[in-house]
Amino acid sequence: MEEQKTIEGLHYRTQRPIRINLDQGVIRSIEELKECFTPYILAPGLVDLQVNGFQGVDFNEPELEVSDVVFSVQKLWENGMTTFMPTLITASESAVSESIKIIIEACKDTLINATVTGIHLEGPFISRETGPRGAHPLEFVCEPDWDMVVRLQEVAKGKIKLITLSPEYEGAPELIEKCVGQGIQVAIGHTAAHSAQIKHAVEVGASLSTHLGNAAHLLLPRHPNYIWDQLAMDSLWTSIVSDGFHLPDPVMKVFMKTKPENTFLVSDSTKFAGLPAGTYQSPIGGTVLLTKEGRLCMQENPELLAGSAASLKSCLEYLVKANLATWSQAIDMASVKPLSYLTQKSSSIGLQAGNNADLILFEHKDSKMEIKKTLKAGKLVYSSL
Ligand SMILES: [Zn+2]
């Protein structure tokens, strides 16, 4: 991969021409230019903390191979992603362990290792209830089990960085405390927990609501309920799937207004993301239909969603198209903010000297973002120019 020394473009926030000088994978300086010969926009690379799969690859499938992980990372680079978390949902411990092994093997490559910032375990310590459990298989849902976390973290060589769980179990607060103590961030999700359980979880260190508003009962008491409870906790960050199908626009608007600094986007993408419209076979749900708008549903029962087929880039585009955010706000929600959550600091992220040279160069075209170049740690990992 070619090491870049400089890159020019229009700053995504100010629209002013800039030149970024790079040195050993880091932004050395940013100069303002009088003019610039490229019409393209420069922004921080995209960051997705919830990727189950992409473009035909599912990190949860038993057939997963190292070459699949490598392929998916390349496809994510093409889509402007410079940092992401492969996400493993509820399954048997041996299946999760096998997936982790393959991902860690792929991380022997330095650039892939830098791109895969951590592994997100979504489950198995989630609610058993229909609705909150979503599409996770009931037979493998279980109570919080610290020894299992320790075993999986050993296989992952310390790379498990985020666990989504439900605090409705008696053992949840203890497990949350232990995770946080070991540098694993804990998110509340797929939950049927009541107010006191959510409050307790936050007190002992839970810091995020995973795809708030989804994986919930179809009918909830008007109040109290676990959506209000999480929304009202100032210290909880919120991730949302803004593909235009998972949450209605007014709900996203309210979430974003309630937590203007602490809401970020996740794609929650499955292997169908990035594939052309058509019908496919899915391990969950049988035959699924992917529309050209990117909605993934059951062919037999089209009102039921069959997961997300959106890339983070298309979630970002949707926010702008729906007038819920400007381009620069949406980009921040898909880059600077998730990374701020993960690193728990906001100063060392984004277009500033001293920060990692994780950058994208793109063009707006009919409310679409066309990626021209992606740089990971100063290396050109994708170019369409
Ligand atoms: Zn989920």
Residues whose N, C-alpha, C, O or C-beta is under 5 A from the ligand:
A	BS01	ZN	none
